[in-house]
Protein backbone atom coordinates (compact mmCIF):
# COMPACT_ATOMS: atom_id res chain seq x y z
CA UNK A 1 0.00 0.00 0.00
CA UNK A 2 1.35 3.44 -0.94
CA UNK A 3 1.42 5.80 2.03
CA UNK A 4 1.12 9.59 1.86
CA UNK A 5 1.72 12.35 4.36
CA UNK A 6 -2.00 13.04 4.69
CA UNK A 7 -4.78 10.63 5.48
CA UNK A 8 -7.29 12.67 3.44
CA UNK A 9 -7.06 15.49 0.87
CA UNK A 10 -9.10 17.69 3.19
CA UNK A 11 -6.18 17.66 5.63
CA UNK A 12 -4.03 19.49 3.08
CA UNK A 13 -6.20 22.60 2.85
CA UNK A 14 -4.99 25.42 0.62
CA UNK A 15 -2.35 24.20 -1.87
CA UNK A 16 -0.09 26.69 -3.67
CA UNK A 17 2.63 25.83 -6.19
CA UNK A 18 5.59 28.18 -5.61
CA UNK A 19 8.09 26.93 -8.20
CA UNK A 20 8.57 24.48 -11.05
CA UNK A 21 11.66 23.60 -13.06
CA UNK A 22 13.77 20.90 -14.64
CA UNK A 23 16.35 19.03 -12.57
CA UNK A 24 17.40 16.46 -15.20
CA UNK A 25 16.50 15.32 -18.69
CA UNK A 26 12.78 14.59 -18.68
CA UNK A 27 12.47 15.25 -14.94
CA UNK A 28 10.61 18.23 -13.48
CA UNK A 29 10.40 19.31 -9.86
CA UNK A 30 7.36 21.07 -8.42
CA UNK A 31 7.59 22.77 -5.06
CA UNK A 32 4.47 23.80 -3.20
CA UNK A 33 3.24 24.88 0.20
CA UNK A 34 0.01 23.96 1.97
CA UNK A 35 -2.27 24.95 4.80
CA UNK A 36 -1.42 28.03 6.82
CA UNK A 37 1.97 28.38 5.14
CA UNK A 38 0.24 28.55 1.76
CA UNK A 39 -2.08 31.22 3.13
CA UNK A 40 0.90 33.22 4.43
CA UNK A 41 2.57 32.89 1.02
CA UNK A 42 -0.51 34.21 -0.77
CA UNK A 43 -0.79 37.12 1.65
CA UNK A 44 2.88 37.92 1.07
CA UNK A 45 2.26 37.99 -2.69
CA UNK A 46 -0.72 40.29 -2.19
CA UNK A 47 1.39 42.64 -0.09
CA UNK A 48 4.11 42.69 -2.76
CA UNK A 49 1.54 43.45 -5.48
CA UNK A 50 0.14 46.25 -3.32
CA UNK A 51 3.61 47.76 -2.89
CA UNK A 52 4.27 47.52 -6.65
CA UNK A 53 0.93 49.17 -7.44
CA UNK A 54 1.70 51.97 -4.99
CA UNK A 55 5.20 52.47 -6.41
CA UNK A 56 3.96 52.90 -10.00
CA UNK A 57 0.72 54.63 -8.94
CA UNK A 58 -1.57 52.13 -10.62
CA UNK A 59 -4.65 50.20 -9.58
CA UNK A 60 -4.66 46.44 -9.49
CA UNK A 61 -6.27 46.09 -12.92
CA UNK A 62 -3.84 48.57 -14.52
CA UNK A 63 -0.68 47.32 -12.81
CA UNK A 64 0.61 45.09 -15.62
CA UNK A 65 -0.05 47.72 -18.30
CA UNK A 66 1.69 50.43 -16.26
CA UNK A 67 4.75 48.26 -15.60
CA UNK A 68 5.00 47.31 -19.29
CA UNK A 69 4.94 51.01 -20.25
CA UNK A 70 7.64 51.80 -17.67
CA UNK A 71 9.86 48.97 -18.95
CA UNK A 72 9.35 50.09 -22.55
CA UNK A 73 10.26 53.65 -21.64
CA UNK A 74 13.36 52.47 -19.77
CA UNK A 75 14.52 50.55 -22.85
CA UNK A 76 14.07 53.65 -25.00
CA UNK A 77 16.10 55.72 -22.54
CA UNK A 78 18.83 53.06 -22.43
CA UNK A 79 19.10 53.23 -26.23
CA UNK A 80 19.34 57.02 -26.10
CA UNK A 81 22.08 56.83 -23.46
CA UNK A 82 24.06 54.40 -25.63
CA UNK A 83 23.67 56.66 -28.68
CA UNK A 84 24.75 59.73 -26.72
CA UNK A 85 27.74 57.85 -25.30
CA UNK A 86 28.83 56.88 -28.81
CA UNK A 87 28.49 60.46 -30.05
CA UNK A 88 30.47 61.82 -27.12
CA UNK A 89 33.18 59.19 -27.57
CA UNK A 90 33.43 60.10 -31.25
CA UNK A 91 33.72 63.79 -30.40
CA UNK A 92 30.06 64.71 -30.79
CA UNK A 93 29.79 64.17 -34.54
CA UNK A 94 31.63 63.61 -37.80
CA UNK A 95 34.50 65.86 -36.76
CA UNK A 96 35.16 63.62 -33.81
CA UNK A 97 35.46 60.59 -36.08
CA UNK A 98 38.00 62.44 -38.21
CA UNK A 99 39.97 63.24 -35.06
CA UNK A 100 40.07 59.59 -33.99
CA UNK A 101 40.94 58.38 -37.49
CA UNK A 102 43.78 60.90 -37.55
CA UNK A 103 45.36 59.20 -34.53
CA UNK A 104 45.98 55.97 -36.46
CA UNK A 105 49.59 54.90 -37.02
CA UNK A 106 51.15 53.19 -40.01
CA UNK A 107 52.62 49.80 -39.15
CA UNK A 108 53.97 47.85 -42.10
CA UNK A 109 51.63 49.67 -44.47
CA UNK A 110 48.59 49.03 -42.26
CA UNK A 111 46.62 51.62 -40.33
CA UNK A 112 46.62 50.79 -36.62
CA UNK A 113 44.41 52.63 -34.15
CA UNK A 114 44.17 51.98 -30.42
CA UNK A 115 42.19 54.36 -28.21
CA UNK A 116 40.32 54.42 -24.91
CA UNK A 117 36.77 55.75 -25.13
CA UNK A 118 33.98 56.45 -22.67
CA UNK A 119 31.45 53.85 -23.86
CA UNK A 120 30.31 51.29 -21.32
CA UNK A 121 28.08 49.20 -23.60
CA UNK A 122 29.95 46.37 -25.34
CA UNK A 123 27.60 46.37 -28.32
CA UNK A 124 28.19 50.08 -28.89
CA UNK A 125 31.93 49.54 -28.50
CA UNK A 126 31.89 46.87 -31.24
CA UNK A 127 29.85 49.11 -33.52
CA UNK A 128 32.30 51.99 -33.05
CA UNK A 129 35.29 49.77 -33.73
CA UNK A 130 33.76 48.47 -36.97
CA UNK A 131 32.86 51.98 -38.09
CA UNK A 132 36.39 53.27 -37.52
CA UNK A 133 37.90 50.21 -39.23
CA UNK A 134 35.71 50.77 -42.29
CA UNK A 135 36.82 54.41 -42.47
CA UNK A 136 40.49 53.47 -42.21
CA UNK A 137 40.38 50.65 -44.80
CA UNK A 138 43.14 48.05 -44.34
CA UNK A 139 43.41 48.52 -40.61
CA UNK A 140 43.39 47.11 -37.11
CA UNK A 141 41.29 49.00 -34.57
CA UNK A 142 41.29 48.48 -30.80
CA UNK A 143 38.85 50.27 -28.51
CA UNK A 144 38.98 50.03 -24.75
CA UNK A 145 36.67 51.36 -22.07
CA UNK A 146 36.25 51.25 -18.32
CA UNK A 147 33.19 49.70 -16.73
CA UNK A 148 33.60 50.46 -13.03
CA UNK A 149 36.82 48.75 -11.88
CA UNK A 150 36.85 46.51 -14.96
CA UNK A 151 37.98 46.95 -18.56
CA UNK A 152 36.30 46.09 -21.84
CA UNK A 153 38.31 45.66 -25.05
CA UNK A 154 37.19 45.20 -28.65
CA UNK A 155 39.61 44.58 -31.51
CA UNK A 156 38.63 44.37 -35.16
CA UNK A 157 40.74 43.51 -38.20
CA UNK A 158 39.91 44.33 -41.82
CA UNK A 159 38.94 41.06 -43.47
CA UNK A 160 41.57 41.47 -46.16
CA UNK A 161 44.31 41.41 -43.51
CA UNK A 162 43.30 38.13 -41.87
CA UNK A 163 45.11 36.18 -44.62
CA UNK A 164 48.31 38.08 -43.69
CA UNK A 165 48.24 36.47 -40.27
CA UNK A 166 46.53 39.31 -38.43
CA UNK A 167 43.85 37.47 -36.50
CA UNK A 168 41.89 39.37 -33.88
CA UNK A 169 42.03 36.72 -31.08
CA UNK A 170 45.83 36.41 -31.41
CA UNK A 171 46.23 40.19 -31.25
CA UNK A 172 43.90 40.87 -28.35
CA UNK A 173 45.23 38.22 -25.94
CA UNK A 174 48.58 39.87 -25.10
CA UNK A 175 46.82 43.22 -24.84
CA UNK A 176 44.21 41.80 -22.47
CA UNK A 177 46.98 40.35 -20.30
CA UNK A 178 48.15 43.89 -19.54
CA UNK A 179 44.83 44.61 -17.81
CA UNK A 180 44.71 41.22 -16.13
CA UNK A 181 42.28 39.55 -18.50
CA UNK A 182 41.88 37.33 -21.53
CA UNK A 183 39.73 37.20 -24.63
CA UNK A 184 38.88 35.61 -27.94
CA UNK A 185 36.52 35.71 -30.87
CA UNK A 186 36.42 35.50 -34.67
CA UNK A 187 39.46 36.09 -36.92
CA UNK A 188 38.16 39.58 -37.76
CA UNK A 189 36.61 40.52 -34.40
CA UNK A 190 37.57 39.71 -30.82
CA UNK A 191 36.72 41.06 -27.40
CA UNK A 192 38.22 40.77 -23.95
CA UNK A 193 37.78 41.85 -20.37
CA UNK A 194 40.17 42.76 -17.62
CA UNK A 195 40.29 43.76 -13.97
CA UNK A 196 43.05 46.40 -13.94
CA UNK A 197 41.40 49.60 -15.21
CA UNK A 198 44.43 51.68 -14.21
CA UNK A 199 46.41 50.11 -17.08
CA UNK A 200 43.84 50.68 -19.84
CA UNK A 201 45.87 53.40 -21.58
CA UNK A 202 48.96 51.18 -21.50
CA UNK A 203 46.94 48.36 -23.04
CA UNK A 204 45.53 50.34 -25.98
CA UNK A 205 48.92 51.99 -26.60
CA UNK A 206 50.49 48.54 -26.99
CA UNK A 207 48.51 47.78 -30.16
CA UNK A 208 51.12 49.03 -32.70
CA UNK A 209 53.83 46.94 -31.02
CA UNK A 210 51.60 43.83 -31.01
CA UNK A 211 50.65 44.29 -34.67
CA UNK A 212 54.30 44.95 -35.57
CA UNK A 213 55.33 41.71 -33.88
CA UNK A 214 52.68 39.80 -35.84
CA UNK A 215 53.95 41.32 -39.10
CA UNK A 216 57.61 40.97 -38.20
CA UNK A 217 58.32 44.70 -38.44
CA UNK A 218 59.77 47.07 -35.89
CA UNK A 219 57.69 49.87 -34.38
CA UNK A 220 59.18 53.06 -33.02
CA UNK A 221 57.64 54.24 -29.74
CA UNK A 222 55.37 57.24 -30.15
CA UNK A 223 56.77 60.43 -28.65
Buried (B, 14 or more C-beta within 10 A) or exposed (E): EEEEEEEEEEEBEBEBEEEEEEEEEEEEEEEBBBEEBBBEBEEEEEEEEEEBBEEBEBEEEEBEEBBEEEEEEEEEEEEEEBEEBBEEBBEEEEEBBEEBBEEBBEBBEBBBBBBBBEBBBBEBBBBBBBBBBEBBEBBBBBBBBBBEEBBBBBBBBBEEBBEBEBBBBBBBBBBBBBBBBEBEBEBBBBBBBBEBBEBBBEBBBBBBBBBBBBBEEEBEEEE
